[in-house]
Amino acid sequence: MRERTWPDRSDGSHFTALPLDNMKEKKENEKPQLGLSSKRDSSKFPRKAARFCSRLLSSSSSSSPSPSPLPPDHHDFSTLPYDVLTRIAASLNHPSLQAASLVCKSWKDALRPLREAMLFLRLGKGFKHGRGGVRPNLNKALECFLKGAALGSSLAMVDAGLVYWEMGKKEEGIALYRKAAEIGDRAGQCNLGISYLQVKPPQAKEAIKWLYEASVAGHVRAQYQLALCLHQGCGVDPNLAAAARWYLKAAKGGYVRAMYNTALCYSSGEGLVRSHRRARKWMKRAADHGHSKAQFEHGLSLFLGKEMVKALVYLELATRAGETAATHVSYVILQELPAFLIDRAMFLADKWRALPSSR
């Protein structure tokens, strides 16, 4: 299912909540890593495995209490309990699992089920999207995702939860999201929070709890949804300053809707100190990343600044995306510009491509 850029095109409401029906999110690869094993020559140790190890050590030491503290020079990773290792590695993607498997034989054996889960995950995505020479088949996709989930992959749990949600089996979807969330999967935490906002009756406080946990870990979509809740007082008291801070965090992380809302906060002075320069900067960023409403408003700003060719480009992009209000302003510009400049603007609009984003 596709997520709309903004509700009700060309309407007057800037801060309307988005429909929360798109559970599909790019999974963030939380790659906790440990330090190098003393059993290997560090000069021959794979660089990716080394990075994995150093981050896993800091992650496991903060999240998994150890019954007896290890001496500073202790680097025998083979002694790490299997259940701790698999829990930490549950949200890793295939390249990261491959890197972790190079640390030592003990890890290679412990992570075998998760590597097998990656095969089911890939096959499931093929059935879901019709990739790899197979026809789309949602039931077969679900079957593959569930097999991957049974092997401990939180990525597969999230994808299986999404399929259940799309099938209307919300309880099954939430159960899988929760399982992934409880082992630290940020996408699972975000989807669980959004799901709790959608169920009837909504469980707003539980939603806030999981959205906040994913947000502080850097999940940009969760940051945006948390900001919306704070802005609208959903499950918490309204707090425009806190909402604006989360909008800004998500915007800096590449989330397009947050870029647009950040621009509105700077423009109106809601939660952030009013700044026309910063408002224009974030509006342009949102426009360049494909936000149609931002394209219209940035085009209108350029029109008011007498930058007619640039204005026409952004207004044309907004019109093509369905922003009907942009058509009226474009008409005024078309009456003023000579034909060769109109052709130039249309050429630029045809060649335009949105910058990559976290959506």
C-alpha positions in Angstrom: 0.0 0.0 0.0 1.3 3.5 -0.8 1.6 6.2 1.7 0.3 9.6 0.6 2.5 12.6 0.8 0.0 14.7 2.6 -3.7 14.5 3.3 -6.2 16.5 1.2 -4.2 18.1 -1.5 -4.3 21.9 -1.7 -6.4 22.2 1.5 -5.7 24.9 4.1 -4.8 22.5 7.0 -1.0 22.3 7.3 -0.6 20.1 10.4 -3.1 17.4 9.7 -2.1 13.9 10.8 -1.2 11.5 8.0 -3.0 8.2 7.5 -1.0 5.6 9.4 -1.8 2.7 7.1 1.7 2.2 5.6 3.5 -0.2 7.9 6.2 -0.7 5.3 9.3 1.0 6.3 12.8 0.6 5.4 14.3 -1.5 8.1 17.1 0.2 9.9 20.0 -2.1 10.4 20.8 -1.8 14.1 24.3 -3.2 14.0 25.6 -3.5 17.6 29.2 -4.7 17.3 32.1 -6.1 19.6 35.8 -5.6 19.7 38.4 -7.8 18.0 39.0 -11.4 19.0 42.4 -12.1 20.5 42.3 -15.5 18.8 42.7 -13.9 15.4 45.4 -11.8 13.9 43.9 -8.4 13.7 45.8 -7.6 10.5 43.9 -10.5 8.8 40.6 -10.0 10.5 37.8 -8.9 8.1 37.2 -5.1 8.4 33.4 -5.5 8.5 33.6 -8.1 11.2 35.9 -5.8 13.2 33.5 -2.9 13.0 30.6 -5.3 13.9 32.5 -6.5 17.0 33.4 -3.1 18.4 29.8 -1.8 18.3 28.3 -5.1 19.6 30.5 -4.8 22.7 29.3 -1.4 23.6 25.7 -2.4 22.8 25.7 -5.6 24.8 27.4 -4.1 27.8 24.7 -1.4 28.1 21.6 -3.5 27.3 22.5 -6.9 28.7 23.7 -7.0 32.4 26.6 -9.4 32.9 26.6 -11.6 36.1 30.4 -11.0 36.4 32.2 -8.0 34.9 34.9 -9.0 32.3 38.4 -7.8 32.7 39.4 -5.0 30.2 41.5 -7.3 28.1 38.9 -10.0 27.8 38.1 -10.5 24.1 36.9 -14.2 23.9 33.7 -13.7 22.0 33.1 -17.4 21.8 31.9 -17.3 25.4 29.0 -15.0 24.7 25.8 -16.9 25.4 23.9 -18.0 22.3 20.7 -16.5 23.5 22.3 -13.1 24.1 24.1 -13.2 20.7 21.0 -14.2 18.7 18.9 -11.6 20.5 21.4 -8.9 19.6 21.7 -10.1 16.0 18.0 -10.7 15.4 17.5 -7.4 13.6 20.7 -7.6 11.4 20.5 -7.9 7.7 22.3 -10.5 5.6 25.7 -8.7 5.1 25.9 -7.9 8.8 25.1 -11.5 9.7 27.8 -12.6 7.3 30.3 -10.3 9.0 29.3 -11.5 12.5 29.7 -15.1 11.4 33.4 -14.4 10.6 34.2 -13.6 14.2 34.7 -17.1 15.4 33.3 -20.6 14.9 31.0 -20.3 17.9 29.3 -17.3 16.4 29.1 -18.9 13.0 27.2 -21.8 14.5 25.0 -19.7 16.7 24.0 -17.4 13.8 23.2 -20.2 11.3 19.4 -20.0 12.0 19.4 -16.3 11.3 21.3 -16.7 8.1 18.7 -19.3 7.0 16.0 -16.8 8.0 17.5 -14.3 5.5 16.8 -16.8 2.7 13.2 -17.0 3.7 13.0 -13.2 4.0 14.4 -12.7 0.5 12.1 -15.3 -0.9 9.1 -13.7 0.9 9.9 -10.3 -0.6 10.1 -11.9 -4.0 6.6 -13.4 -3.6 5.2 -10.2 -2.2 6.5 -7.8 -4.9 6.8 -10.2 -7.8 10.6 -10.2 -8.0 13.1 -12.8 -9.0 11.0 -14.3 -11.7 8.1 -15.2 -9.4 4.5 -13.9 -9.6 3.1 -11.9 -6.6 1.5 -14.2 -4.1 0.7 -12.7 -0.7 0.0 -16.1 1.0 3.3 -17.6 -0.1 5.1 -14.4 1.0 3.5 -14.7 4.4 4.5 -18.3 4.7 8.1 -17.4 4.0 8.1 -14.5 6.4 6.7 -16.7 9.2 9.4 -19.3 8.6 12.0 -16.5 8.9 10.3 -15.2 12.0 10.3 -18.7 13.6 14.1 -18.8 13.0 14.4 -15.6 15.1 14.7 -12.8 12.5 12.9 -9.6 13.7 13.1 -8.3 10.1 10.9 -11.3 9.0 8.6 -10.7 12.0 8.0 -7.1 10.9 7.3 -8.1 7.3 5.0 -10.9 8.4 3.2 -8.4 10.6 2.8 -6.1 7.7 1.2 -8.8 5.5 -1.2 -9.8 8.3 -2.1 -6.1 8.7 -2.8 -5.8 4.9 -5.0 -8.9 5.2 -7.0 -7.2 7.9 -5.7 -9.6 10.6 -4.6 -6.8 12.9 -4.3 -8.8 16.1 -1.8 -11.2 14.4 0.1 -8.3 12.9 0.3 -6.5 16.3 1.5 -9.7 17.9 4.4 -10.0 15.5 5.3 -6.3 15.7 5.4 -6.6 19.5 7.6 -9.7 19.3 10.0 -7.8 17.1 9.8 -4.6 19.2 10.6 -6.5 22.4 13.9 -7.7 21.0 14.9 -4.2 20.0 13.8 -4.0 16.4 13.3 -0.2 15.7 11.0 -0.7 12.8 8.9 -3.2 14.8 8.7 -0.6 17.6 7.6 2.1 15.2 5.0 -0.1 13.5 3.7 -1.3 16.8 3.2 2.3 18.0 1.4 3.2 14.8 -0.8 0.1 15.1 -1.8 1.0 18.6 -3.0 4.4 17.2 -5.1 2.7 14.6 -6.8 0.0 16.6 -10.3 0.6 18.1 -10.2 1.9 20.7 -6.8 3.5 20.2 -4.2 2.7 22.8 -2.4 6.1 22.7 -0.2 5.7 25.8 1.1 2.4 24.7 1.7 3.9 21.2 3.7 6.8 22.7 5.8 4.4 24.7 7.0 2.4 21.6 7.3 5.4 19.4 9.5 7.1 21.9 11.7 4.1 22.3 12.3 3.9 18.5 12.7 7.7 18.3 15.5 8.0 20.8 17.3 5.2 18.9 17.1 7.3 15.8 14.2 5.8 13.8 13.1 8.8 11.7 9.6 7.7 10.9 9.0 7.0 14.6 10.3 10.5 15.4 7.8 12.0 12.9 4.9 10.1 14.3 5.9 11.0 17.9 6.0 14.6 16.8 2.5 14.4 15.4 1.3 12.9 18.7 2.9 15.7 20.7 1.6 18.3 18.3 -2.0 17.1 18.4 -2.1 15.9 22.0 -2.6 12.3 21.1 -1.9 10.2 24.2 0.1 13.1 25.7 -0.5 16.7 26.6 0.1 19.0 23.6 3.7 20.2 23.5 4.6 22.3 20.4 8.2 22.8 21.4 8.8 19.1 21.9 6.9 18.3 18.7 9.0 20.8 16.7 12.2 19.3 18.1 11.2 15.8 16.9 10.1 17.2 13.5 13.6 18.7 13.2 15.3 15.5 14.2 13.3 13.5 11.7 13.9 16.1 9.0 17.6 16.0 9.5 17.4 12.2 9.2 15.8 12.6 5.7 12.1 12.2 6.5 10.3 14.3 3.9 7.1 15.0 5.8 9.1 16.1 8.7 11.0 18.5 6.4 7.7 20.1 5.4 6.4 20.4 9.0 9.8 21.8 10.1 9.4 24.5 7.5 5.9 25.3 8.8 7.2 25.5 12.3 9.9 28.0 11.4 7.4 29.9 9.2 4.7 30.2 11.9 6.9 30.3 15.0 5.2 27.2 16.5 7.7 25.4 18.7 10.7 27.0 16.9 11.9 30.6 16.7 10.4 32.1 13.6 12.9 32.3 10.8 11.9 32.9 7.2 15.4 31.8 6.0 15.2 28.4 7.7 11.6 28.0 6.7 12.5 28.5 3.1 15.5 26.2 3.4 13.4 23.3 4.7 10.5 23.9 2.3 12.9 23.7 -0.6 14.4 20.5 0.8 11.0 19.0 1.1 10.1 20.1 -2.4 13.4 18.7 -3.8 12.6 15.4 -2.1 9.2 15.1 -3.8 6.7 16.6 -1.3 4.0 18.0 -3.6 2.6 20.5 -1.2 6.1 21.8 -0.5 6.6 22.1 -4.2 3.5 24.3 -4.5 4.5 26.5 -1.5 8.1 26.8 -2.6 6.9 27.7 -6.1 4.6 30.3 -4.7 7.4 31.8 -2.7 9.6 32.0 -5.8 6.7 33.6 -7.7 6.3 36.3 -5.1 10.1 36.8 -5.3 9.8 37.3 -9.1 11.9 34.2 -9.9 9.4 33.2 -12.6 11.2 30.3 -14.3 12.2 28.5 -11.1 8.7 29.1 -9.8 7.1 27.6 -12.9 9.3 24.5 -12.6 8.1 23.8 -9.0 4.5 24.7 -9.7 4.5 22.4 -12.7 5.9 19.6 -10.5 3.2 20.3 -7.9 0.5 20.3 -10.6 1.6 17.0 -12.0 1.4 15.6 -8.5 -2.2 16.7 -8.1 -1.9 20.1 -6.3 -4.7 21.9 -8.2 -4.0 25.3 -6.5 -0.6 25.3 -8.3 -2.4 25.4 -11.7 -3.8 28.8 -11.1 -0.5 30.4 -10.2 1.2 28.7 -13.2 -1.4 30.2 -15.4 -0.4 33.7 -14.3 3.2 33.0 -15.0 2.5 31.5 -18.4 0.8 34.8 -19.4 4.0 36.7 -18.6 6.9 34.6 -19.7 8.1 34.4 -23.3 7.8 31.0 -25.1 11.5 30.1 -24.9 11.5 30.5 -21.1 8.3 28.4 -20.8 10.0 25.7 -22.9 13.0 25.8 -20.6 10.9 25.5 -17.5 9.0 22.5 -19.0 12.3 20.9 -20.0 13.6 21.2 -16.4 10.4 19.8 -15.0 10.6 16.8 -17.4 14.2 16.1 -16.3 13.5 16.6 -12.6 14.0 13.6 -10.3 13.3 13.6 -6.5 16.2 13.3 -4.2 16.4 10.1 -2.2 14.8 10.2 1.2 13.6 8.1 4.2 10.0 9.0 3.3 
